[in-house]
Amino acid sequence: MHRAACSVALLLTLCAPVAAAQHLPETFRSIRSTVATERLGARQLLCEPTCREQPQSDALPPSDGVAGQNRPVGAVVGGLLGGVVGGFAGAAIGAAGCQSSGYLDFSCLGRGAMGFLVGEIIGVATGAHLGNGRRGNWARDLAASLVLAVGGLGVASIDGSPGPFLLAAAIQVGGTVAVELR
């Protein structure tokens, strides 16, 4: 039962970006076009004598009102939440196949740690991308998250105390967000 739940969680995590990228049905597109046309028509009536002709557009402006504007707070919050959720989901999936024998099994611990790392890398990139309203490039975010995580783990493992690991995680989230907002 635990393996099935983890498989469903993994499937939903992998399918989320694809599902979010789907287009609206024709009914909703026509409603959006009508609203956009009415907005442009009202704007042209208000400034008829002084305005130049504005091109007609099917697209509504984004919800924040400015086309192409990044959301840095959303990207940071999304990166942090995505890293935490992805890490724990990856750890659960990684350790799902282990059979407990009543004592600490290091192979299960290693599987869980590897799953946490993979889930956290994917989660940071996906969270930052979705938090920014899918404006950047997810593959570039994933590459940045991977490079920063592996590099940060390499540098932080020299000392072994928890401080450098937390600093490496903060640098990973910050760097991934910077790549997403670029």
C-alpha positions, -999 to 999 in steps of 0.1 A, spaced: 0 0 0 29 24 9 45 17 -25 13 25 -44 8 58 -25 44 68 -33 40 58 -69 8 80 -72 26 109 -55 55 106 -80 32 104 -109 13 135 -98 45 154 -92 59 145 -127 26 153 -144 19 186 -127 39 208 -151 24 191 -182 -12 195 -168 -5 232 -160 6 238 -195 -26 227 -212 -46 252 -231 -81 264 -223 -110 249 -243 -124 270 -272 -153 282 -250 -130 299 -226 -108 313 -254 -138 330 -270 -148 345 -237 -113 358 -232 -113 373 -267 -146 390 -261 -135 405 -228 -102 417 -244 -119 432 -273 -144 450 -251 -116 464 -229 -97 477 -260 -129 492 -274 -136 510 -241 -100 523 -240 -103 536 -276 -136 554 -269 -120 572 -239 -91 585 -258 -105 588 -293 -93 622 -303 -57 619 -289 -48 582 -291 -32 564 -320 -49 532 -332 -42 503 -309 -37 468 -323 -64 443 -315 -52 414 -293 -67 382 -282 -47 381 -250 -57 396 -217 -30 412 -196 -17 390 -169 -32 391 -135 -5 414 -121 -13 439 -148 21 441 -165 31 417 -193 63 398 -186 68 411 -150 86 386 -128 74 376 -93 105 373 -72 87 367 -39 66 339 -55 97 323 -70 115 323 -37 85 310 -18 78 284 -45 115 273 -45 115 269 -7 82 250 -6 91 229 -37 124 219 -22 108 208 11 79 190 -5 101 174 -32 127 164 -7 104 146 16 85 130 -13 118 118 -29 129 104 5 96 85 9 98 71 -27 135 63 -23 130 44 9 97 28 -1 113 -5 -12 132 -11 20 122 -39 44 127 -29 80 146 -56 100 142 -39 134 176 -21 134 191 8 114 196 -4 78 222 18 61 211 8 26 176 21 34 191 53 48 212 58 16 181 52 -6 161 77 14 190 103 13 194 99 -25 157 102 -30 156 133 -8 184 149 -29 168 141 -62 134 153 -51 148 185 -36 166 194 -67 136 189 -89 113 205 -63 134 237 -60 134 241 -98 97 233 -102 86 255 -73 106 285 -84 93 281 -120 56 278 -109 60 305 -83 71 329 -110 41 321 -131 59 298 -155 77 328 -171 112 314 -172 127 282 -186 122 251 -164 150 231 -179 175 259 -172 161 261 -136 166 224 -132 202 226 -145 210 255 -121 194 236 -92 214 205 -100 248 223 -104 243 244 -73 231 214 -52 260 191 -62 285 219 -58 271 230 -25 271 195 -11 307 190 -22 318 222 -5 296 217 26 308 181 31 343 192 38 333 206 72 305 182 81 287 206 104 251 216 96 258 253 90 275 249 56 247 225 44 220 252 53 241 278 35 245 256 5 207 251 4 201 288 6 226 295 -22 209 267 -43 174 283 -39 188 318 -45 207 308 -75 178 289 -90 155 318 -84 180 342 -101 182 319 -131 143 318 -132 140 356 -130 166 362 -157 
